């Protein structure tokens, strides 16, 4: 069995083709699970890595709603949601205040083109959702 680690070929995409990919993705993302969106994000990264034109590469990397987010952290939260893991997180409510929440992660979802963590907040005894920010600075998992 042989594995092709790299190839001497270049992919090229016209602006129209990139726009078509974006339109298709925009219609799919409304109904896709976060785990599926991660798969699409990885696909766009692979396509971008196969393109030599820097402008096209950046356009491909810019399609995903998850661009700039820590995918490893998101995948960890997805695992926690599947296991219904209870954890303590630190969440920045505003510029001057951090709050520790005891939560059980239930799912991750997209609302208004933003990623949210849906959870049961044990301190409040009710379900809530937390916005997931690009740099993860708003949420730290403490266990």
C-alpha positions as a printed Julia matrix, in Angstrom:
143×3 Matrix{Float64}:
   0.0    0.0     0.0
   1.34   3.41   -0.98
   0.35   6.73    0.5
   0.7    9.9    -1.52
   2.12  12.48    0.88
   2.3   15.31   -1.6
   1.77  15.88   -5.28
   3.35  18.12   -7.87
   0.0   19.51   -9.01
  -1.62  22.8    -8.22
  -5.28  23.44   -7.76
  -6.66  26.61   -9.24
 -10.0   28.19   -8.49
 -11.55  31.11  -10.28
 -13.29  33.8    -8.24
 -16.6   32.41   -9.51
 -15.75  28.93   -8.26
 -14.78  30.25   -4.82
 -18.04  32.25   -4.7
 -20.0   29.14   -5.67
 -18.31  27.18   -2.85
 -19.2   30.0    -0.45
 -22.84  30.07   -1.57
 -23.17  26.31   -1.21
 -21.52  26.43    2.22
 -23.75  29.31    3.35
 -26.85  27.29    2.5
 -25.51  24.14    4.17
 -24.23  25.74    7.38
 -27.76  26.65    8.5
 -28.61  22.97    8.91
 -25.24  21.33    9.55
 -24.04  20.14   12.92
 -20.96  21.75   14.42
 -19.0   18.53   13.89
 -19.94  18.64   10.2
 -18.88  22.3    10.03
 -15.49  21.3    11.43
 -15.18  18.74    8.63
 -15.97  21.44    6.05
 -13.46  23.77    7.71
 -10.78  21.08    7.39
 -11.75  20.59    3.73
 -11.3   24.32    3.03
  -7.9   24.19    4.76
  -6.84  21.26    2.55
  -8.03  23.05   -0.57
  -6.23  26.24    0.49
  -3.03  24.31    1.12
  -3.22  22.93   -2.41
  -3.49  26.38   -3.99
  -0.42  28.5    -4.7
  -2.24  31.79   -5.3
  -2.21  33.57   -1.93
  -5.37  35.59   -2.61
  -7.35  32.45   -3.53
  -5.91  30.66   -0.49
  -7.17  33.42    1.81
 -10.6   33.4     0.16
 -10.89  29.64    0.71
  -9.8   29.96    4.33
 -12.36  32.76    4.81
 -15.39  30.68    3.81
 -15.87  28.76    7.05
 -17.92  30.21    9.88
 -15.36  28.59   12.21
 -12.42  30.55   10.8
 -10.17  31.78   13.57
 -11.77  29.58   16.23
  -9.81  26.96   18.16
 -11.11  23.78   16.51
  -9.36  21.53   19.03
 -11.22  23.25   21.86
 -14.49  23.0    19.93
 -13.93  19.28   19.32
 -13.19  18.84   23.03
 -16.47  20.59   23.86
 -18.29  18.34   21.35
 -16.87  15.3    23.15
 -18.02  16.79   26.46
 -21.48  17.35   24.98
 -21.68  13.73   23.78
 -20.73  12.53   27.26
 -22.9   15.18   28.97
 -19.82  16.09   30.99
 -20.15  18.32   33.99
 -17.38  20.89   34.31
 -16.42  24.22   35.71
 -15.6   26.96   33.25
 -14.47  30.52   33.66
 -16.4   32.93   31.48
 -15.76  36.64   31.05
 -19.12  38.35   31.39
 -17.81  41.84   30.7
 -14.44  43.63   30.62
 -14.05  43.68   34.39
 -15.77  40.51   35.56
 -15.01  36.8    35.27
 -17.54  34.26   36.48
 -17.08  30.58   37.2
 -19.96  28.44   36.03
 -20.65  24.83   36.94
 -22.2   23.51   33.73
 -23.1   20.36   31.87
 -22.42  20.84   28.16
 -25.44  19.64   26.16
 -24.63  20.74   22.62
 -22.97  23.29   20.42
 -24.87  25.26   17.83
 -24.91  28.19   15.47
 -27.18  31.2    15.98
 -26.87  34.42   14.01
 -23.61  33.16   12.51
 -22.04  32.75   15.97
 -21.04  29.57   17.78
 -22.79  28.94   21.11
 -22.35  26.36   23.84
 -25.75  25.19   25.08
 -25.56  23.9    28.62
 -27.29  23.31   31.91
 -26.04  25.86   34.43
 -26.12  24.18   37.85
 -25.71  27.46   39.74
 -28.91  28.83   38.2
 -30.69  25.49   37.91
 -31.62  26.15   34.29
 -30.44  25.8    30.72
 -28.47  28.61   29.16
 -26.12  29.33   26.29
 -22.69  30.9    26.18
 -21.23  32.68   23.17
 -17.97  31.2    21.92
 -15.5   33.93   20.99
 -12.8   33.78   18.34
  -9.83  33.88   20.65
 -11.32  31.66   23.4
 -10.59  34.48   25.84
 -14.2   34.45   27.03
 -14.26  30.82   28.08
 -11.69  28.66   29.83
 -12.38  25.08   30.8
 -11.28  24.45   34.38
 -12.88  20.99   34.83
